[in-house]
Amino acid sequence: MTKPLVSFGVLTDVQYADRDDCPSWYSADKVRYYRTSLNHIQTAFETWEKETHPISFALQLGDLFDCCNRTMDLDSDAAARKSLSIFNEFPNIPTYHVLGNHELDNFNREQLAQYFDMSKNKSATTNCLSNDGQNTLELAYYTFSPAANLVFVVIDCFDICLPNWDREKSTYAEVKKFLSQYHDSTDMMRWDYDDHLEGLDKRFVAYNGAIGKQQLEWLDQQLFTAEQNDHKVIVCGNEPDIPVFVVNHLPLALHLQRKSLKIP
């Protein structure tokens, strides 16, 4: 069997919390398995280690621990530490983390930087949370290249968002004003639902986000550089970002305009 150019594993929406299983808030016939969700991380890594061609790294695409840790006054600190500690049990598989809205529901960006930096797999060749190499989540977007002519571009889907607990920033007020206009209501609970919205407007709900001007310019530069070097690009984030791939829901207020974008 030909050895692949690169193999990697993907985990997303683990949404751990130390609470009993219960029906989901959005669908009574769906069960949320909170306490046992971390078992899936363990199983995934143990399986990847046994592969004929072991994976080179793992992508954790966000929402590692659930928002209910904060909203139900469980223990956000314990949930974060327990969730992240599992990745350090597998030092041969570097993990690159992506920021999700549930992380921001629990902590501000400065706190998250400390949690992820403490548990960051040291064998990873780049900072797994920031493109500037510093202990900060102000810039939670970055790139890494696991193989020749292949670049992963990790974007921060919540550059501009409601659930970031930094209410002193001007963007928080801007998002509130924006959502109140689309929902024709100042009731923040109503902003979680899209049943009264149509088409692409269904993306404008409280738990979604957008990326700002600085990150868009950075993204454009990454794609331009990849095009010039004839590199393939994989763009990844916590939310869908290519409109054609999404039928009824487009969370990220972003359209990738560059026709040169190569999607493997």
Rosetta silent file (secondary structure, phi, psi, omega in degrees, C-alpha in Angstrom):
SEQUENCE: MTKPLVSFGVLTDVQYADRDDCPSWYSADKVRYYRTSLNHIQTAFETWEKETHPISFALQLGDLFDCCNRTMDLDSDAAARKSLSIFNEFPNIPTYHVLGNHELDNFNREQLAQYFDMSKNKSATTNCLSNDGQNTLELAYYTFSPAANLVFVVIDCFDICLPNWDREKSTYAEVKKFLSQYHDSTDMMRWDYDDHLEGLDKRFVAYNGAIGKQQLEWLDQQLFTAEQNDHKVIVCGNEPDIPVFVVNHLPLALHLQRKSLKIP
SCORE:     score description
SCORE:     0.000 S_00000001
   1 L     0.000  131.798  179.853    0.000    0.000    0.000 S_00000001
   2 L   -68.314  133.902  178.851    1.325    3.421   -0.974 S_00000001
   3 L   -71.003  129.983 -179.377    2.092    5.623    1.961 S_00000001
   4 L   -67.597  157.252  177.453   -0.169    8.699    1.981 S_00000001
   5 L   -57.818  -45.217  176.569    1.272   12.180    1.748 S_00000001
   6 L  -159.049  143.012  175.173   -0.107   12.915    5.199 S_00000001
   7 L  -122.436  139.342  179.226   -2.653   11.325    7.516 S_00000001
   8 E  -147.712  156.772  179.078   -4.457   13.180   10.265 S_00000001
   9 E  -106.909  154.888 -178.544   -7.347   12.696   12.650 S_00000001
  10 E  -128.906  131.864  172.853  -10.267   15.019   13.322 S_00000001
  11 E  -125.688  143.136  176.180  -12.264   15.573   16.503 S_00000001
  12 L  -155.439  150.892  173.413  -15.021   18.112   16.933 S_00000001
  13 L    52.936   48.844  174.490  -17.838   19.139   19.279 S_00000001
  14 L   -65.249  -43.869  172.646  -16.937   16.869   22.181 S_00000001
  15 L    52.730   56.103 -179.372  -18.803   19.307   24.453 S_00000001
  16 E   -73.676  144.473  170.016  -17.838   17.701   27.755 S_00000001
  17 L  -157.105  146.476  179.291  -19.569   18.497   31.033 S_00000001
  18 L   -85.017   73.402  179.310  -19.743   16.663   34.334 S_00000001
  19 L  -147.947  162.567 -178.739  -23.489   16.095   34.228 S_00000001
  20 L   -69.695  156.871  174.625  -25.941   13.275   33.542 S_00000001
  21 L   -61.329  148.243  179.332  -27.173   12.448   30.058 S_00000001
  22 E  -161.287  161.792  177.588  -30.310   14.318   29.064 S_00000001
  23 E   -62.377  148.488  178.533  -32.396   15.249   26.005 S_00000001
  24 L   -70.717  149.835  179.762  -31.022   18.013   23.854 S_00000001
  25 L   -69.003  -25.511 -176.308  -32.575   21.460   24.173 S_00000001
  26 L   -95.272   -9.505  178.841  -33.048   21.671   20.421 S_00000001
  27 L  -161.201  112.535 -174.659  -34.586   18.211   19.909 S_00000001
  28 L   -64.238  -21.951 -179.069  -36.246   16.120   22.616 S_00000001
  29 L   -89.709    4.078  176.312  -35.559   12.867   20.738 S_00000001
  30 L  -110.197  133.318 -177.856  -31.802   13.432   20.770 S_00000001
  31 E  -100.986  134.899  175.052  -29.752   12.516   23.846 S_00000001
  32 E   -97.002  123.056  180.000  -26.703   14.475   24.959 S_00000001
  33 L  -102.074   87.891 -171.812  -23.975   12.267   26.462 S_00000001
  34 L   -76.077  -57.867 -170.097  -22.037   14.782   28.509 S_00000001
  35 L   -68.008  -32.900 -176.814  -19.987   12.885   31.080 S_00000001
  36 L   -91.270    1.972 -175.059  -18.883   10.063   28.782 S_00000001
  37 L   -63.714  -29.877 -179.533  -17.991   12.276   25.826 S_00000001
  38 H   -67.417  -21.623  177.561  -14.295   12.302   26.754 S_00000001
  39 H   -59.905  -30.658 -178.484  -14.171    8.544   26.175 S_00000001
  40 H   -68.292  -33.246  176.646  -14.424    9.256   22.464 S_00000001
  41 H   -64.804  -47.714  179.855  -11.191   11.262   22.538 S_00000001
  42 H   -58.384  -47.269 -178.895   -9.405    8.381   24.252 S_00000001
  43 H   -62.720  -41.716 -178.898  -10.818    5.842   21.804 S_00000001
  44 H   -61.199  -48.933 -177.581   -9.935    7.968   18.791 S_00000001
  45 H   -67.112  -38.675  177.738   -6.291    8.399   19.763 S_00000001
  46 H   -63.528  -36.691  177.426   -5.883    4.757   20.713 S_00000001
  47 H   -69.086  -43.525 -178.972   -7.296    3.780   17.313 S_00000001
  48 H   -62.554  -34.385 -179.817   -5.083    6.233   15.439 S_00000001
  49 H   -67.062  -21.793 -177.464   -1.978    4.847   17.136 S_00000001
  50 L   -94.959   -2.612 -178.154   -2.765    1.387   15.728 S_00000001
  51 L   -63.173  150.612  177.113   -3.217    2.503   12.127 S_00000001
  52 L   -58.166  -43.257  173.644   -0.953    1.001    9.461 S_00000001
  53 L  -113.511   94.620 -177.666    0.112    4.535    8.635 S_00000001
  54 L   -53.926  144.595 -178.905   -0.053    6.399   11.966 S_00000001
  55 L   -69.299  152.443 -179.053   -1.476    9.876   11.736 S_00000001
  56 L   -84.243  -29.085 -178.206    0.895   12.827   11.780 S_00000001
  57 E  -165.480  171.450  176.076   -1.330   15.062   13.885 S_00000001
  58 E  -123.774  147.398  173.299   -4.881   15.627   15.103 S_00000001
  59 E  -109.633  123.919  174.182   -7.237   18.542   14.569 S_00000001
  60 E  -107.072  108.181 -166.666   -9.571   19.437   17.423 S_00000001
  61 L   -89.602   23.232  170.748  -12.139   21.676   15.744 S_00000001
  62 L   101.858  169.569 -176.392  -13.591   23.374   18.788 S_00000001
  63 L    58.475   47.573 -178.868  -16.407   23.137   21.365 S_00000001
  64 L   -69.299  -39.980  175.778  -14.310   20.783   23.458 S_00000001
  65 E  -124.143  148.124 -167.975  -16.251   21.542   26.643 S_00000001
  66 L   -80.724  154.258  179.427  -19.896   22.547   26.792 S_00000001
  67 L   -65.501  -23.121 -177.832  -21.367   25.945   27.570 S_00000001
  68 H   -65.669  -17.261  175.491  -23.488   24.414   30.345 S_00000001
  69 H   -58.784  -33.131  178.726  -20.376   24.272   32.523 S_00000001
  70 H   -92.725  -46.055 -174.142  -20.843   28.007   32.931 S_00000001
  71 H   -68.045  -26.137  179.587  -24.584   28.482   32.505 S_00000001
  72 L  -104.916   11.044  179.035  -25.391   25.741   35.056 S_00000001
  73 L    52.503   46.763  175.917  -22.582   26.707   37.437 S_00000001
  74 L   -80.369 -101.969  175.895  -20.917   23.316   37.153 S_00000001
  75 L  -159.607   89.416 -177.052  -17.132   23.760   37.050 S_00000001
  76 H   -60.697  -39.876 -179.074  -15.686   25.338   33.932 S_00000001
  77 H   -61.671  -48.018 -179.603  -12.145   25.162   35.258 S_00000001
  78 H   -65.030  -38.486 -179.971  -12.339   21.436   35.977 S_00000001
  79 H   -64.190  -42.680 -179.724  -14.025   20.752   32.633 S_00000001
  80 H   -66.093  -46.646 -178.033  -11.331   22.574   30.695 S_00000001
  81 H   -64.948  -42.538 -178.888   -8.450   20.933   32.540 S_00000001
  82 H   -67.208  -41.357 -179.748   -9.918   17.443   32.316 S_00000001
  83 H   -63.881  -46.633 -175.139  -10.747   17.777   28.622 S_00000001
  84 H   -75.241  -25.443 -177.440   -7.359   19.125   27.623 S_00000001
  85 H   -64.081  -28.881 -177.029   -5.346   16.722   29.785 S_00000001
  86 H   -62.240  -36.174 -177.515   -6.300   13.762   27.592 S_00000001
  87 H   -64.161  -29.640 -179.549   -4.367   15.125   24.623 S_00000001
  88 H   -77.397   -7.259  175.649   -1.143   15.081   26.625 S_00000001
  89 H   -77.285   -8.550 -178.062   -1.538   11.333   27.152 S_00000001
  90 L  -127.263   72.713 -174.128   -0.588   10.904   23.503 S_00000001
  91 L   -65.969  -16.991 -179.077    2.698   12.792   23.029 S_00000001
  92 L   -83.486   -6.097 -179.915    3.401   11.176   19.652 S_00000001
  93 L  -122.115   98.774  177.321    0.358   12.820   18.077 S_00000001
  94 L   -61.671  144.130  178.492    0.485   16.635   18.076 S_00000001
  95 E  -119.233  130.838  175.268   -2.916   18.284   18.353 S_00000001
  96 E  -105.571  123.615 -174.422   -3.869   21.586   16.734 S_00000001
  97 E   -98.785  147.718  177.064   -6.810   23.251   18.444 S_00000001
  98 L  -119.738  142.814 -178.477   -9.507   25.470   16.962 S_00000001
  99 L   -82.372  131.234  177.358  -11.550   27.963   18.949 S_00000001
 100 L  -118.359  169.926 -178.201  -15.307   27.322   19.235 S_00000001
 101 H   -67.772  -29.114 -179.650  -18.195   29.283   20.685 S_00000001
 102 H   -67.823  -34.220  174.753  -18.538   26.938   23.677 S_00000001
 103 H   -61.779  -42.627 -179.177  -15.020   27.783   24.807 S_00000001
 104 H   -73.962  -18.493  173.247  -15.926   31.460   24.657 S_00000001
 105 H   -71.778  -23.670 -177.092  -19.134   30.768   26.562 S_00000001
 106 H   -97.252  -36.377 -172.454  -16.970   29.598   29.463 S_00000001
 107 L  -141.290  159.484  170.477  -13.934   31.870   29.433 S_00000001
 108 L   -82.333  173.901 -172.718  -12.564   35.052   27.981 S_00000001
 109 H   -67.524  -34.669  179.084   -9.702   34.824   25.499 S_00000001
 110 H   -65.668  -41.507  177.564   -6.962   35.565   28.006 S_00000001
 111 H   -64.909  -43.187  179.770   -8.134   32.711   30.240 S_00000001
 112 H   -62.001  -37.293  178.778   -8.398   30.327   27.299 S_00000001
 113 H   -58.788  -39.665 -179.876   -4.851   31.161   26.255 S_00000001
 114 H   -68.563  -43.831 -179.742   -3.616   29.972   29.642 S_00000001
 115 H   -62.348  -49.898 -176.031   -5.597   26.731   29.556 S_00000001
 116 H   -70.172  -33.551  179.729   -4.534   25.741   26.065 S_00000001
 117 H   -69.490  -37.597 -179.972   -0.928   26.793   26.561 S_00000001
 118 H   -64.874  -35.175 -174.289   -0.607   24.721   29.741 S_00000001
 119 H  -105.780    6.471 -177.240   -1.882   21.566   28.051 S_00000001
 120 L   -61.794  132.262  177.023   -0.470   22.177   24.578 S_00000001
 121 L   -65.888  114.967 -171.450    1.225   19.134   23.145 S_00000001
 122 L   -69.357  -12.958  179.613    4.853   20.214   23.089 S_00000001
 123 L   -82.616   -7.374  175.030    5.680   18.083   20.053 S_00000001
 124 L   -65.798  141.074 -173.102    3.571   20.330   17.865 S_00000001
 125 L   -85.814  -11.257  177.137    5.853   22.373   15.646 S_00000001
 126 L  -134.599  165.091  174.539    3.860   25.601   15.866 S_00000001
 127 L   -62.324  123.365 -172.045    1.800   27.403   18.432 S_00000001
 128 L   -82.911    6.272  178.193   -1.519   25.568   18.279 S_00000001
 129 L  -132.071  -13.009 -173.585   -3.566   28.622   19.119 S_00000001
 130 L  -145.643  141.644  179.719   -1.858   31.657   17.713 S_00000001
 131 L   -85.632    0.319 -179.170   -0.067   32.657   14.562 S_00000001
 132 L  -108.621    3.499  175.366    2.211   35.070   16.388 S_00000001
 133 L    74.599    6.928 -179.150    3.861   32.546   18.715 S_00000001
 134 L  -104.522  162.692 -179.925    2.731   34.359   21.846 S_00000001
 135 L   -80.240   75.460 -176.987    0.561   33.184   24.718 S_00000001
 136 L  -151.751  150.893  173.927   -2.537   34.944   23.477 S_00000001
 137 L  -111.938   12.519  176.011   -5.856   34.216   21.867 S_00000001
 138 L   -62.696  -29.110  176.184   -6.245   37.686   20.463 S_00000001
 139 L  -124.719   84.338 -177.194   -5.089   36.066   17.228 S_00000001
 140 L   -93.966   37.566  174.784   -6.503   32.536   17.303 S_00000001
 141 L  -131.767  145.290 -171.716   -5.829   31.915   13.641 S_00000001
 142 E  -165.255  174.969  176.946   -2.678   30.439   12.200 S_00000001
 143 E  -129.060  157.074  168.370   -1.174   28.171    9.551 S_00000001
 144 E  -152.794  155.851 -175.864    0.946   25.059    9.582 S_00000001
 145 E  -125.475  101.973 -177.180    2.386   22.839    6.877 S_00000001
 146 E   -82.496   -9.966 -179.083    2.513   19.095    7.672 S_00000001
 147 E  -156.142  160.832 -179.471    3.820   18.134    4.228 S_00000001
 148 L   -60.478  135.148  175.803    5.441   19.682    1.196 S_00000001
 149 L    67.033   20.124  177.794    3.067   21.825   -0.892 S_00000001
 150 E  -133.721  126.466 -178.645    0.224   21.481    1.639 S_00000001
 151 E  -126.001  132.079  171.240   -0.893   24.233    4.009 S_00000001
 152 E   -98.000  127.680  177.533   -3.542   24.142    6.715 S_00000001
 153 E  -112.848  112.500 -179.932   -5.150   27.504    7.412 S_00000001
 154 E   -97.003  122.471 -178.114   -6.954   27.615   10.757 S_00000001
 155 L  -107.716  154.256  176.978   -9.429   30.468   11.065 S_00000001
 156 L   -96.601  101.097 -177.030  -11.051   32.041   14.108 S_00000001
 157 L   -72.606   -6.891 -175.698  -14.774   31.923   13.362 S_00000001
 158 L  -121.980   32.602  174.148  -15.530   34.038   16.443 S_00000001
 159 L   -54.094  -43.147  175.314  -13.302   37.000   15.807 S_00000001
 160 E  -122.549  117.281 -176.107  -16.529   39.022   16.098 S_00000001
 161 E  -162.229  167.291  177.272  -19.188   37.366   18.221 S_00000001
 162 L   -82.196  -45.742 -175.373  -21.596   37.687   21.112 S_00000001
 163 L   -83.538   70.971  175.485  -20.307   34.886   23.389 S_00000001
 164 L  -129.346   -3.041  173.199  -16.882   36.219   24.290 S_00000001
 165 L    58.937   15.421  172.944  -17.568   37.812   27.697 S_00000001
 166 L  -108.803   76.129 -170.206  -15.498   40.843   26.870 S_00000001
 167 L   -79.507   -1.666  176.822  -18.387   43.253   26.934 S_00000001
 168 L   -82.917  -18.716 -178.348  -16.179   46.300   27.128 S_00000001
 169 L   -73.770  146.221 -177.535  -15.090   45.853   23.524 S_00000001
 170 H   -64.066  -28.127 -178.048  -16.918   47.870   20.903 S_00000001
 171 H   -64.987  -29.012  179.571  -17.576   44.728   18.864 S_00000001
 172 H   -63.107  -46.744  178.127  -19.880   43.378   21.575 S_00000001
 173 H   -64.433  -37.229  179.547  -22.220   46.357   21.227 S_00000001
 174 H   -64.388  -41.588  179.925  -22.001   46.122   17.452 S_00000001
 175 H   -66.487  -42.204  178.411  -23.035   42.461   17.468 S_00000001
 176 H   -59.878  -45.032  179.482  -25.968   43.151   19.792 S_00000001
 177 H   -63.468  -42.232 -179.001  -27.193   45.933   17.537 S_00000001
 178 H   -61.867  -48.414 -177.112  -26.734   43.763   14.453 S_00000001
 179 H   -69.761  -36.240  179.319  -28.674   40.788   15.852 S_00000001
 180 H   -64.125  -32.410  178.617  -31.476   42.914   17.261 S_00000001
 181 H   -71.524  -43.392 -178.286  -32.071   44.335   13.784 S_00000001
 182 H   -69.843  -33.180 -178.263  -32.193   40.941   12.071 S_00000001
 183 H   -95.520   -3.173 -179.332  -34.466   39.425   14.708 S_00000001
 184 L    51.690   41.294 -177.709  -36.516   42.577   15.134 S_00000001
 185 L  -162.626  148.112  174.224  -36.190   42.063   18.870 S_00000001
 186 L   -98.740    4.507  178.205  -33.931   42.962   21.782 S_00000001
 187 L   -77.503  107.730 -175.036  -34.731   39.662   23.495 S_00000001
 188 L   -65.473  -25.847  177.580  -31.395   37.844   23.462 S_00000001
 189 L   -64.892  -34.011 -179.766  -33.085   34.476   24.016 S_00000001
 190 H   -69.177  -24.874 -177.481  -34.833   34.892   20.666 S_00000001
 191 H   -69.410  -11.361  179.066  -31.485   35.364   18.950 S_00000001
 192 H   -81.810   -8.103 -174.173  -30.690   31.661   19.472 S_00000001
 193 L  -117.402  148.046 -178.497  -33.410   30.585   17.028 S_00000001
 194 L  -119.380   11.863 -175.901  -33.647   30.929   13.262 S_00000001
 195 L   -65.382  -19.890  179.460  -37.236   29.746   12.627 S_00000001
 196 L  -100.854    4.919  177.880  -38.317   33.308   11.813 S_00000001
 197 L  -105.447  159.193 -177.807  -35.359   33.934    9.490 S_00000001
 198 L  -127.663  151.160  174.450  -35.099   32.965    5.846 S_00000001
 199 H    56.060 -138.062 -178.602  -32.341   31.836    3.486 S_00000001
 200 H   -67.824  -14.113  177.824  -28.823   32.903    4.347 S_00000001
 201 H   -65.884  -15.524  179.282  -30.208   35.099    7.136 S_00000001
 202 H   -64.794  -13.446  178.207  -30.473   31.909    9.217 S_00000001
 203 H   -74.822  -18.577 -173.149  -26.779   32.307    9.945 S_00000001
 204 L   -87.613   74.255  176.653  -27.444   35.386   12.070 S_00000001
 205 L  -124.818  163.536 -168.658  -27.992   33.759   15.459 S_00000001
 206 L   -63.841  -29.518 -175.635  -26.354   34.462   18.795 S_00000001
 207 L   -89.045    2.764  177.148  -24.091   31.415   18.913 S_00000001
 208 L   -97.523  178.298 -177.713  -22.504   32.104   15.529 S_00000001
 209 E  -150.745 -174.472  179.233  -19.729   34.495   14.657 S_00000001
 210 E  -147.296  168.396  176.933  -17.826   36.315   11.960 S_00000001
 211 L  -111.817  147.081 -173.832  -14.255   37.267   11.209 S_00000001
 212 L   -86.987  178.491 -175.373  -12.972   40.801   11.210 S_00000001
 213 H   -59.737  -43.992 -177.803  -11.135   42.920    8.674 S_00000001
 214 H   -61.619  -44.609 -178.862   -7.657   42.112   10.002 S_00000001
 215 H   -69.895  -36.976  177.266   -8.215   38.367    9.803 S_00000001
 216 H   -61.128  -41.572  178.658   -9.827   38.607    6.357 S_00000001
 217 H   -66.041  -39.955  177.105   -6.796   40.448    5.056 S_00000001
 218 H   -62.978  -43.604  179.949   -4.525   37.847    6.655 S_00000001
 219 H   -62.384  -43.888  179.054   -6.580   35.036    5.090 S_00000001
 220 H   -59.508  -40.162 -179.972   -6.424   36.653    1.678 S_00000001
 221 H   -66.914  -39.392  178.934   -2.646   36.903    1.995 S_00000001
 222 H   -63.284  -41.898 -179.518   -2.336   33.227    2.974 S_00000001
 223 H   -69.809  -37.338  178.247   -4.380   32.147   -0.039 S_00000001
 224 H   -64.233  -44.609 -179.994   -2.464   34.456   -2.358 S_00000001
 225 H   -63.762  -40.996  178.704    0.866   33.093   -1.121 S_00000001
 226 H   -62.948  -40.901  178.673   -0.357   29.502   -1.518 S_00000001
 227 H   -62.701  -43.515 -179.356   -1.483   30.256   -5.059 S_00000001
 228 H   -63.468  -32.817 -177.902    1.881   31.767   -5.941 S_00000001
 229 L   -95.856    4.288 -179.255    3.678   28.704   -4.581 S_00000001
 230 L    57.307   42.791  178.208    1.213   26.238   -6.124 S_00000001
 231 L   -97.908  143.898  170.788    0.319   24.855   -2.693 S_00000001
 232 E   -80.415  147.920 -175.297   -2.912   23.090   -1.852 S_00000001
 233 E  -127.276  134.935  170.201   -4.849   24.642    1.024 S_00000001
 234 E  -116.303  115.964  178.336   -7.182   23.185    3.614 S_00000001
 235 E   -96.369  128.345 -178.989   -9.125   25.859    5.489 S_00000001
 236 E  -135.918  147.635  179.206  -10.594   24.706    8.787 S_00000001
 237 L  -161.974 -176.227 -177.017  -12.587   26.300   11.573 S_00000001
 238 L   -78.823  -16.826 -176.805  -15.370   25.610   14.027 S_00000001
 239 L  -131.728  155.109  177.867  -18.135   26.539   11.586 S_00000001
 240 L   -60.160  139.195 -179.059  -18.870   25.937    7.885 S_00000001
 241 L  -127.618    0.926  176.855  -17.364   28.653    5.726 S_00000001
 242 L  -110.584  108.230 -173.385  -18.133   27.567    2.156 S_00000001
 243 H   -52.017  -37.474 -174.183  -21.751   28.505    1.295 S_00000001
 244 H   -66.879  -20.803 -178.064  -22.196   25.820   -1.381 S_00000001
 245 H   -85.280   -6.535 -173.596  -21.558   23.086    1.198 S_00000001
 246 L  -116.773  125.408 -175.975  -24.374   24.245    3.479 S_00000001
 247 L   -84.793  -57.929 -173.460  -28.019   23.647    2.611 S_00000001
 248 L  -114.493   -2.184 -173.405  -30.077   25.299    5.330 S_00000001
 249 L  -145.081  126.088  177.313  -27.539   26.808    7.638 S_00000001
 250 L  -127.088   85.936 -175.207  -24.602   29.104    7.084 S_00000001
 251 L   -62.608  -47.306 -172.257  -23.170   29.956   10.486 S_00000001
 252 L   -83.496  125.409 -179.919  -20.082   31.863    9.482 S_00000001
 253 L   -79.237   66.859 -175.349  -20.654   35.289    7.979 S_00000001
 254 L  -149.582  133.822  172.101  -17.892   34.729    5.495 S_00000001
 255 L  -121.274  121.141  178.152  -17.621   34.030    1.783 S_00000001
 256 L   -77.253  111.902 -170.055  -14.224   32.989    0.512 S_00000001
 257 L   -86.489  -22.498 -173.199  -13.937   35.085   -2.604 S_00000001
 258 L   -71.578  118.639 -179.329  -10.676   33.898   -4.069 S_00000001
 259 L   -67.733  -16.090 -177.941  -11.381   31.636   -7.039 S_00000001
 260 L   -79.980   -6.754 -179.280   -7.901   30.199   -6.650 S_00000001
 261 L   -58.652  125.217 -179.149   -8.821   28.437   -3.408 S_00000001
 262 L  -104.152  121.586 -178.697   -8.040   24.754   -3.811 S_00000001
 263 L  -111.684  108.349 -177.262  -10.197   22.367   -1.803 S_00000001
 264 L   -60.912    0.000    0.000   -8.817   18.804   -1.760 S_00000001
